[in-house]
Amino acid sequence: MTSDLQQIKQDTRYSQRTQISLSPSMREYIDKQRRSTDESLSEYIRNAITIRVENESISDEKRIEAAKKFFGAGKNTNNPNWNTPEKIRNWQRILRKDKP
């Protein structure tokens, strides 16, 4: 769990007030959901934000993990276009050209 997410979950000082606008259908949906959990509107919205932050955190962790696996996976000897910086630049130019 990231430190941002931990802080969000542990912080119960609700002194920062905000005002949001909800469409009538969104408010109606939220009110239906809240009835079953007996949450206040503020609790419902805070929980929704926490869930979103958690999902984004998991997504970030997965991207970082994939990048770490990929980084260094290719060796200069695997591709003849990677032998020298000049060959790499030429290879990149070819890859970036628009196809006819």
C-alpha positions as CSV (number, residue, x, y, z in Angstrom):
1,M,0.0,0.0,0.0
2,T,1.4,3.4,-0.9
3,S,2.1,6.0,1.7
4,D,-0.6,8.3,0.1
5,L,-3.2,5.6,0.4
6,Q,-2.2,4.8,4.0
7,Q,-2.4,8.5,4.9
8,I,-5.8,8.9,3.3
9,K,-7.1,5.8,5.2
10,Q,-5.7,7.0,8.5
11,D,-6.6,10.7,8.3
12,T,-9.9,11.3,10.1
13,R,-9.5,15.1,10.5
14,Y,-12.4,16.2,8.3
15,S,-11.7,19.9,8.5
16,Q,-11.3,20.5,4.8
17,R,-14.8,21.3,3.5
18,T,-15.7,21.2,-0.1
19,Q,-18.9,21.6,-2.1
20,I,-19.7,19.4,-5.1
21,S,-22.6,19.3,-7.5
22,L,-24.3,16.0,-8.3
23,S,-26.8,15.4,-11.0
24,P,-30.3,14.4,-9.8
25,S,-29.8,10.8,-11.1
26,M,-26.4,10.5,-9.4
27,R,-27.7,11.8,-6.1
28,E,-30.7,9.4,-6.3
29,Y,-28.4,6.4,-7.0
30,I,-26.0,7.4,-4.2
31,D,-29.0,7.8,-1.8
32,K,-30.2,4.3,-2.7
33,Q,-26.8,2.8,-2.1
34,R,-26.4,4.7,1.2
35,R,-29.6,3.3,2.6
36,S,-28.2,-0.2,2.7
37,T,-25.0,0.9,4.4
38,D,-26.4,3.6,6.6
39,E,-23.6,6.0,5.6
40,S,-23.9,9.7,5.5
41,L,-23.4,11.4,2.1
42,S,-19.9,12.5,3.3
43,E,-18.9,9.0,4.4
44,Y,-20.1,7.6,1.1
45,I,-18.1,10.1,-1.0
46,R,-15.0,9.7,1.2
47,N,-15.2,5.9,0.8
48,A,-15.6,6.3,-3.0
49,I,-12.5,8.5,-3.1
50,T,-10.5,6.0,-1.0
51,I,-11.5,3.2,-3.4
52,R,-10.5,5.2,-6.4
53,V,-7.1,6.2,-4.9
54,E,-6.5,2.5,-4.0
55,N,-7.3,1.4,-7.5
56,E,-5.0,4.0,-9.0
57,S,-2.3,3.0,-6.6
58,I,-2.6,-0.7,-7.6
59,S,-2.5,0.4,-11.3
60,D,0.6,2.5,-10.7
61,E,2.3,-0.4,-8.9
62,K,1.5,-2.8,-11.7
63,R,3.0,-0.3,-14.3
64,I,6.1,0.1,-12.2
65,E,6.5,-3.7,-11.9
66,A,6.0,-4.2,-15.6
67,A,8.6,-1.5,-16.4
68,K,11.1,-3.1,-14.0
69,K,10.6,-6.4,-15.7
70,F,11.0,-4.9,-19.2
71,F,14.0,-2.6,-18.4
72,G,17.2,-4.5,-19.1
73,A,15.4,-7.4,-20.7
74,G,17.0,-6.7,-24.1
75,K,20.7,-6.9,-24.5
76,N,22.6,-5.0,-27.2
77,T,23.5,-8.3,-28.8
78,N,19.9,-9.3,-29.3
79,N,19.2,-6.8,-32.1
80,P,21.8,-5.9,-34.8
81,N,20.3,-2.4,-34.8
82,W,21.4,-1.8,-31.2
83,N,25.1,-2.3,-31.6
84,T,26.0,1.4,-31.7
85,P,24.3,4.7,-30.8
86,E,24.2,5.6,-34.5
87,K,22.5,2.3,-35.4
88,I,20.0,2.9,-32.6
89,R,19.2,6.4,-34.0
90,N,18.7,5.0,-37.5
91,W,16.6,2.2,-36.3
92,Q,14.4,4.6,-34.3
93,R,14.0,6.9,-37.4
94,I,12.8,3.9,-39.5
95,L,10.4,2.9,-36.8
96,R,8.9,6.4,-36.5
97,K,8.4,6.9,-40.2
98,D,4.8,7.0,-41.3
99,K,3.8,3.9,-43.3
100,P,2.6,4.7,-46.9
